[in-house]
Amino acid sequence: MFMVLKKKYELVFLFLLLVSALLFRIHIENTNYCTPDSVCYLEVSENILSGKGIVIDRNIEQASDKDLQKMSREEYFAIWPLGYPACIVAVSYVTTLPPLWASKLLNLILLALDFYLLYLLFSGSAYLPMYYFCSYAMLEMSSYTWSENLFIPFFLIFILSIKEIDDNPVFTIKNAALLCLALLGMFLSRYASVIFYASTFLILLYYIRRKEFKKVKVLFYGLLVSTILAGLYLFNNYIQTGYSTGIPRVNTQEYTSLELMRKFFIGIFNQLHIIKQFGISGTLDLLFYIFSVVIQLGIMVYLFYILATNSLAKKIAQRSKLMVIVALMYLVFLIGVTSVSTIDPFDYRTLLPFSFPVFIVMLAEVEERLAVNHKNKTIIIVKAFFIFSLILNLPKKYLLELLF
């Protein structure tokens, strides 16, 4: 299939395949891939569009002399950052779509932007990273009305901006603005993205040590402006709600340390799965899980053999090192935050800023090494494996009912 496709059309084919799969999944799923978090995003989007403002309705219980009655109270939306709902509002306003379908269209627009940014990041030399969107975790992420869809392009802009700063020895306002945009965009997608401000500061210290002060200047101004803007946003949250992130978060974790440790290892273990994460609901599900694991292990062993038996080596790219370092920094930060805060502990959603860059780097480095050793057929096999993952993550029960 891939042999007959010209390389310049390959990404268009993959993108259209993903769009078709996502729309099919969303249409079939009874909630249209919406969770309670999604409902909050959609509600605040609807309230903005209707002129109510940046608020959500909170049902509260109030005791009276006669009975216990429920009341509704509007609250300023600060539990999550406003970036994703604001984008839903923009798409809904332009297209006149209701917020639910505006959010799904927004996800597809952001997916197209991800493809473009990955193309830029790897200079068009590696297409395999885009195939990671065919994995179970990324298909789920792209289907749901979740702010992580907005985080990914801003994260890629962040890596691109650091790469541009590293490649360019002179000070430019453009590079500083790009870095500021990336940091602020990630922050307005997920509050946890504040860790990337720390990553930027460490990179700044690295260039100070190397006495590359023009690069330090770019990083300083980008970091300074984005920090001020993020600080003003949090201060406004505090004025509106009494908390910088809308609710108290510190010392609210109810899981024990042992339970969190178990969830951590399960979460990391699940991130290694491409086709299906671990979870058994019956005999057929167990057989499907075993089948998917055997297929994936077979591909991994085959890749290891090919790479180990070919002599032409390649150094790890600087961009790859950067992505792995910031991913590990996020993981350490997540462990610390999870130990004291009531967030979903170590699921594929909270682990995304760690697993996404690691997989992207791994796939890019594998493809470049295979290409150097002229193993194009092996690249095709790996791409076919990801397409196979996409097919297996379509609504199987629904398709079987149609066939039989």
C-alpha positions as CSV (number, residue, x, y, z in Angstrom):
1,M,0.0,0.0,0.0
2,F,2.7,2.4,1.0
3,M,5.0,1.4,-1.9
4,V,2.6,2.8,-4.4
5,L,2.0,6.1,-2.6
6,K,4.3,8.9,-3.5
7,K,6.1,10.2,-0.3
8,K,4.6,13.7,-0.6
9,Y,1.1,12.3,-0.4
10,E,1.8,9.9,2.4
11,L,1.0,12.3,5.2
12,V,-2.2,13.5,3.5
13,F,-3.3,9.9,3.2
14,L,-2.5,9.2,6.9
15,F,-4.3,12.4,8.0
16,L,-7.4,11.6,6.1
17,L,-7.4,8.1,7.4
18,L,-7.1,9.4,11.0
19,V,-9.9,11.9,10.4
20,S,-12.2,9.3,9.0
21,A,-11.4,6.9,12.0
22,L,-11.9,9.7,14.6
23,L,-15.2,10.9,13.1
24,F,-16.5,7.3,12.9
25,R,-15.5,6.6,16.5
26,I,-17.1,9.8,17.8
27,H,-20.3,9.2,15.9
28,I,-20.7,5.7,17.2
29,E,-19.8,6.3,20.9
30,N,-22.9,7.0,22.9
31,T,-21.4,10.1,24.7
32,N,-19.6,11.3,21.6
33,Y,-16.4,10.9,23.7
34,C,-17.3,13.3,26.4
35,T,-16.4,13.0,30.1
36,P,-17.3,15.2,33.0
37,D,-14.3,17.4,32.2
38,S,-15.5,17.7,28.7
39,V,-19.0,18.8,29.9
40,C,-17.3,21.6,31.9
41,Y,-15.4,22.8,28.8
42,L,-18.5,22.7,26.7
43,E,-20.6,24.4,29.3
44,V,-18.3,27.4,29.8
45,S,-18.0,27.6,26.0
46,E,-21.8,27.7,25.7
47,N,-22.0,30.4,28.4
48,I,-19.4,32.5,26.7
49,L,-21.3,32.3,23.4
50,S,-24.6,33.1,25.0
51,G,-23.2,36.1,26.8
52,K,-23.2,34.8,30.3
53,G,-19.5,35.1,30.6
54,I,-16.7,32.8,31.8
55,V,-18.8,30.9,34.2
56,I,-20.1,27.3,34.9
57,D,-23.2,26.3,36.8
58,R,-22.5,24.5,40.0
59,N,-25.3,22.5,41.6
60,I,-25.2,23.0,45.4
61,E,-27.3,21.6,48.2
62,Q,-28.8,24.0,50.8
63,A,-30.7,22.9,53.9
64,S,-33.9,24.6,54.7
65,D,-36.5,24.3,57.5
66,K,-38.6,22.0,55.4
67,D,-36.3,19.9,53.3
68,L,-33.0,19.6,51.5
69,Q,-33.2,21.4,48.1
70,K,-30.8,21.8,45.2
71,M,-29.8,25.2,43.9
72,S,-27.7,26.3,41.0
73,R,-24.9,28.8,41.4
74,E,-22.7,30.3,38.7
75,E,-19.0,30.2,39.3
76,Y,-16.1,31.7,37.5
77,F,-14.3,29.1,35.4
78,A,-10.9,28.6,36.8
79,I,-10.6,24.8,37.7
80,W,-8.9,24.3,34.3
81,P,-7.3,27.0,32.1
82,L,-9.4,28.8,29.6
83,G,-7.3,28.1,26.5
84,Y,-9.2,25.1,25.2
85,P,-12.8,26.5,25.8
86,A,-11.7,29.8,24.2
87,C,-10.6,27.8,21.0
88,I,-13.9,26.0,21.0
89,V,-15.8,29.3,21.2
90,A,-13.7,30.6,18.3
91,V,-14.4,27.6,16.1
92,S,-18.1,27.6,17.1
93,Y,-18.4,31.3,16.3
94,V,-16.8,31.0,12.9
95,T,-18.6,27.8,11.8
96,T,-21.9,28.3,13.8
97,L,-21.5,24.7,15.0
98,P,-22.7,23.8,18.5
99,P,-19.8,23.7,21.1
100,L,-19.7,19.8,21.1
101,W,-19.1,19.5,17.4
102,A,-17.0,22.7,17.3
103,S,-14.7,20.9,19.9
104,K,-14.4,17.9,17.6
105,L,-13.6,20.1,14.6
106,L,-11.1,21.9,16.7
107,N,-9.4,18.6,17.6
108,L,-9.0,17.8,13.8
109,I,-7.6,21.3,13.2
110,L,-5.1,20.8,16.0
111,L,-4.2,17.3,14.6
112,A,-3.4,18.9,11.2
113,L,-1.3,21.5,13.0
114,D,0.5,18.6,14.9
115,F,1.4,17.0,11.6
116,Y,2.7,20.3,10.2
117,L,4.8,21.0,13.3
118,L,6.2,17.5,13.4
119,Y,7.1,17.8,9.7
120,L,9.0,21.0,10.5
121,L,10.6,19.6,13.6
122,F,12.1,16.6,11.7
123,S,12.7,18.6,8.5
124,G,10.6,16.3,6.5
125,S,13.0,13.4,7.0
126,A,10.9,11.3,9.4
127,Y,7.2,10.5,8.9
128,L,7.0,7.7,11.4
129,P,6.3,10.0,14.4
130,M,3.0,11.0,12.8
131,Y,2.0,7.3,12.9
132,Y,2.0,7.4,16.7
133,F,-1.4,9.1,16.4
134,C,-2.7,5.7,15.3
135,S,-1.9,4.2,18.8
136,Y,-4.7,3.5,21.3
137,A,-3.7,6.4,23.6
138,M,-3.5,9.0,20.9
139,L,-6.7,7.9,19.2
140,E,-8.5,8.2,22.6
141,M,-7.0,11.6,23.2
142,S,-7.9,12.9,19.8
143,S,-11.5,11.6,20.2
144,Y,-12.2,13.2,23.5
145,T,-13.1,16.9,24.2
146,W,-9.9,17.3,26.3
147,S,-7.5,20.2,26.5
148,E,-4.5,17.9,25.9
149,N,-5.3,18.2,22.2
150,L,-4.4,21.9,22.5
151,F,-1.3,21.2,24.6
152,I,0.4,19.0,21.9
153,P,0.9,21.7,19.2
154,F,2.1,24.3,21.8
155,F,4.6,21.7,23.1
156,L,5.9,21.1,19.6
157,I,6.2,24.9,19.1
158,F,8.1,25.0,22.4
159,I,10.6,22.4,21.1
160,L,10.8,24.1,17.7
161,S,11.5,27.5,19.4
162,I,14.3,26.0,21.5
163,K,15.8,24.3,18.5
164,E,15.6,27.6,16.6
165,I,17.3,29.4,19.4
166,D,20.1,26.8,19.5
167,D,20.6,27.0,15.8
168,N,20.6,30.8,15.6
169,P,23.5,32.6,17.4
170,V,21.9,36.1,17.2
171,F,19.1,37.7,19.3
172,T,15.7,38.0,17.5
173,I,12.4,39.2,18.7
174,K,10.7,36.5,16.6
175,N,12.4,33.7,18.5
176,A,11.6,35.3,21.9
177,A,7.9,35.7,20.8
178,L,7.7,32.1,19.6
179,L,9.0,30.8,23.0
180,C,6.6,33.1,24.9
181,L,3.7,31.9,22.7
182,A,4.7,28.2,23.3
183,L,5.0,28.6,27.1
184,L,1.8,30.6,27.5
185,G,-0.1,28.3,25.2
186,M,0.9,25.2,27.1
187,F,0.0,26.9,30.4
188,L,-3.4,27.9,29.1
189,S,-4.0,24.3,28.1
190,R,-2.9,22.6,31.3
191,Y,-1.8,24.2,34.6
192,A,0.8,21.4,35.0
193,S,2.6,22.9,32.0
194,V,4.2,25.4,34.5
195,I,7.0,22.8,34.7
196,F,8.1,23.8,31.2
197,Y,8.9,27.2,32.6
198,A,11.4,25.5,34.9
199,S,12.7,23.6,31.9
200,T,13.3,26.8,30.0
201,F,15.1,28.3,33.0
202,L,17.4,25.3,33.2
203,I,18.1,25.7,29.5
204,L,18.9,29.4,30.1
205,L,21.4,28.4,32.8
206,Y,23.0,26.0,30.4
207,Y,23.6,28.8,27.9
208,I,24.9,31.1,30.6
209,R,27.5,28.4,31.5
210,R,28.5,28.2,27.8
211,K,28.6,32.0,27.7
212,E,26.2,32.2,24.7
213,F,24.6,35.4,26.0
214,K,22.6,36.2,22.9
215,K,20.7,33.0,23.3
216,V,20.4,33.7,27.0
217,K,18.8,37.0,26.1
218,V,16.2,35.4,23.8
219,L,15.3,32.8,26.5
220,F,15.2,35.5,29.2
221,Y,12.7,37.7,27.4
222,G,10.5,34.9,26.2
223,L,10.5,33.4,29.8
224,L,9.9,36.8,31.4
225,V,7.0,37.9,29.3
226,S,5.2,34.5,29.5
227,T,5.8,34.3,33.3
228,I,4.3,37.8,33.8
229,L,1.2,36.9,31.7
230,A,0.8,33.5,33.4
231,G,1.1,35.2,36.8
232,L,-1.6,37.8,35.9
233,Y,-3.9,35.0,34.8
234,L,-3.4,33.1,38.1
235,F,-3.8,36.4,40.0
236,N,-7.2,37.0,38.3
237,N,-8.2,33.4,39.2
238,Y,-7.4,34.2,42.8
239,I,-9.4,37.4,42.7
240,Q,-12.4,35.6,41.2
241,T,-12.4,32.4,43.2
242,G,-10.0,32.8,46.2
243,Y,-7.6,30.2,44.7
244,S,-5.0,30.6,41.9
245,T,-6.3,27.5,40.1
246,G,-9.9,27.7,41.1
247,I,-9.9,25.1,43.9
248,P,-7.7,23.9,46.8
249,R,-5.3,21.3,45.4
250,V,-2.4,20.8,47.9
251,N,-2.8,18.0,50.5
252,T,-6.0,16.7,48.9
253,Q,-4.7,13.3,47.6
254,E,-6.7,10.4,49.1
255,Y,-4.7,7.5,47.8
256,T,-2.0,6.0,50.0
257,S,1.7,6.0,48.9
258,L,1.5,2.3,48.1
259,E,-1.6,2.8,46.0
260,L,0.0,5.6,44.1
261,M,3.1,3.6,43.5
262,R,1.0,0.7,42.1
263,K,-0.9,3.1,39.8
264,F,2.4,4.6,38.6
265,F,3.8,1.3,37.5
266,I,0.5,0.3,35.9
267,G,0.4,3.7,34.1
268,I,3.9,3.4,32.7
269,F,3.3,-0.2,31.8
270,N,0.2,0.9,29.8
271,Q,2.1,3.6,28.0
272,L,4.2,0.9,26.4
273,H,1.2,-0.6,24.7
274,I,0.3,0.6,21.2
275,I,-2.8,-1.3,20.2
276,K,-4.5,-2.0,23.6
277,Q,-3.8,-1.1,27.1
278,F,-4.0,-3.7,29.9
279,G,-7.5,-4.3,31.0
280,I,-9.5,-7.5,30.9
281,S,-13.3,-7.6,30.8
282,G,-13.7,-11.2,29.6
283,T,-12.2,-14.1,27.7
284,L,-12.4,-12.5,24.3
285,D,-10.9,-9.3,25.7
286,L,-8.0,-11.3,27.2
287,L,-7.4,-13.1,23.9
288,F,-7.4,-9.7,22.1
289,Y,-4.9,-8.3,24.6
290,I,-2.6,-11.3,24.2
291,F,-2.8,-11.0,20.4
292,S,-2.0,-7.3,20.4
293,V,1.0,-7.8,22.8
294,V,2.4,-10.7,20.7
295,I,2.2,-8.6,17.5
296,Q,3.8,-5.6,19.2
297,L,6.6,-7.7,20.8
298,G,7.2,-9.3,17.4
299,I,7.7,-5.9,15.7
300,M,10.0,-4.8,18.5
301,V,12.2,-7.9,18.4
302,Y,12.4,-7.6,14.6
303,L,13.4,-3.9,14.8
304,F,16.0,-4.7,17.5
305,Y,17.5,-7.4,15.2
306,I,17.6,-5.1,12.2
307,L,19.2,-2.2,14.1
308,A,21.7,-4.5,15.9
309,T,22.9,-6.2,12.7
310,N,23.5,-3.1,10.7
311,S,26.8,-1.2,11.1
312,L,25.9,2.3,10.0
313,A,25.3,4.3,13.2
314,K,23.9,7.8,13.8
315,K,24.3,10.2,16.6
316,I,21.2,11.1,18.6
317,A,19.9,14.5,17.5
318,Q,20.0,17.5,19.8
319,R,16.2,18.0,19.5
320,S,15.7,14.4,20.6
321,K,17.8,14.9,23.7
322,L,15.9,18.0,24.5
323,M,12.5,16.3,24.2
324,V,13.5,13.4,26.4
325,I,15.0,15.7,29.1
326,V,11.8,17.9,29.3
327,A,9.7,14.7,29.3
328,L,11.6,13.3,32.3
329,M,11.4,16.6,34.1
330,Y,7.6,16.5,33.6
331,L,7.4,13.0,34.9
332,V,9.3,13.9,38.1
333,F,7.0,16.9,38.5
334,L,3.9,14.8,38.0
335,I,5.0,12.3,40.6
336,G,5.4,15.2,43.1
337,V,2.1,16.8,42.2
338,T,0.2,13.6,42.3
339,S,1.5,12.8,45.8
340,V,-0.3,15.8,47.2
341,S,-3.2,16.6,44.8
342,T,-6.4,14.9,43.7
343,I,-5.7,14.3,40.0
344,D,-6.3,11.2,38.1
345,P,-3.1,9.3,39.0
346,F,-0.9,8.3,36.1
347,D,-3.4,7.5,33.4
348,Y,-2.7,8.0,29.7
349,R,-4.0,11.5,29.9
350,T,-1.9,12.8,32.8
351,L,1.2,11.0,31.4
352,L,0.8,12.4,27.9
353,P,3.5,15.2,28.3
354,F,5.9,12.4,29.2
355,S,4.9,9.6,26.8
356,F,4.2,11.7,23.7
357,P,7.7,13.2,23.4
358,V,9.4,9.9,24.3
359,F,7.5,8.0,21.6
360,I,8.0,10.7,19.0
361,V,11.7,10.7,19.6
362,M,12.0,7.0,19.6
363,L,10.1,6.6,16.3
364,A,12.1,9.4,14.6
365,E,15.4,8.0,15.7
366,V,14.4,4.5,14.6
367,E,13.3,5.7,11.2
368,E,16.4,7.7,10.6
369,R,18.6,4.8,11.5
370,L,16.7,2.5,9.2
371,A,16.8,5.0,6.4
372,V,20.6,5.4,6.8
373,N,20.9,1.6,6.5
374,H,18.5,1.5,3.5
375,K,16.0,-0.6,5.3
376,N,12.9,1.0,3.7
377,K,10.9,-2.2,3.8
378,T,11.3,-2.3,7.6
379,I,10.0,1.3,7.8
380,I,7.0,0.2,5.8
381,I,6.3,-2.7,8.1
382,V,6.4,-0.5,11.2
383,K,4.0,2.0,9.5
384,A,1.7,-0.9,8.6
385,F,1.7,-2.0,12.2
386,F,0.4,1.5,13.3
387,I,-2.3,1.4,10.6
388,F,-3.2,-2.0,12.0
389,S,-3.5,-0.5,15.4
390,L,-5.9,2.2,14.1
391,I,-8.1,-0.5,12.5
392,L,-8.2,-2.6,15.6
393,N,-9.2,0.5,17.6
394,L,-12.3,1.1,15.6
395,P,-15.6,0.1,17.3
396,K,-15.2,-3.6,16.8
397,K,-18.6,-4.6,18.2
398,Y,-20.5,-2.2,16.0
399,L,-18.6,-3.3,12.9
400,L,-19.2,-7.0,13.7
401,E,-22.9,-6.4,14.1
402,L,-23.0,-4.7,10.7
403,L,-21.2,-7.7,9.1
404,F,-23.1,-10.4,10.8
